[in-house]
Amino acid sequence: MIRVKAIGYQFRNPLGVDMNRLNGSGDYLFLFFRSPTEVMIDGEYRKITEPSFFLYPKGKAQIYRSIGMDFVNDWMHFEIEPYNQFFERLEIPFETPVVLTDNKVITDMLADLYVECFNVGEQHNYIMDKKASVLFHKFSDMYRITMNGSATTNKHLKELTEIRRKIHNYEFIPDGAEQVAEMLNISTSHCQHIYKEFFGISIHQDMIRGRIEHAAALIQTTDMSISEIAAACGYENLEHFSRQFKKVKGCAPKQYRQH
């Protein structure tokens, strides 16, 4: 279980920071340096000028300082019990500056944890544990992709992540993989391959999911008829819409409205 002890998001120190915890903080510390920083690694200060993640193991010295004033970072102190080689299994390195292709995916998850930290309820600790675990598993996936990918591949990941966000928010639904490939100036087959590799789902299936999730929101928040919602989500055939809706949500649109 991951127990989050304290967390800060976009934490600002206008006077800068000179951290010198020789014995650590008594727990694990996950950082995202938003400002230029010098970090002590193997007895020497190393400059980190690009926004980077950094993970301290429990019991190790935490020595870092800001370069200049107005230091901003995200941070999370936490315990893991039992540890069971958690970070080794995820292949997340300790005391190593990590720049992901899209840092925002992880910082958004930190922001969500930060908000949840102030909530109360019987399930609060369970929710914090699961959200923190998902964060590190996602970090592991993105770190592996970043390390294994070329600069071109990582550039495409950032572009595809933004396209996928728009698909899921129903801001943009492409006509198909061909349109996405054209936006990235790559072949359709290569686009389909890297999309599936990055996200574990095909462009076509993600488009369907985006439409169905939008339809589900309309069912719950409007008085539109099912046929009107189907048409609004790009479906000409109501039966086809209902079949895809049930496949994604586990029940028919009318049943979903009754829940």
Buried (B, 14 or more C-beta within 10 A) or exposed (E): EBBBBEBBBEBEEEEEBEBEBEEBBEBBBBBBBBBBBBBBBEEEEEEBEEBBBBBBBBEBEBBBBBEEEEBBBBBBBBBBEEEEEBBEEBEBBEBEBBEBBBBBBBBEBBBBBBEBBEEEEEEEEEEBBEBBBEBBEBBBBBBEBBEEBEEEBBEBBBBBBEBBBBBBEBEBBBEEBBBBBBBBEBEBEEBBEBBBEBBEBBBEEBBBBBBBBBBBEBBEEEEBEBEEBBBBBEBEEBEEBBEBBBEBBEEBBEEBBEE
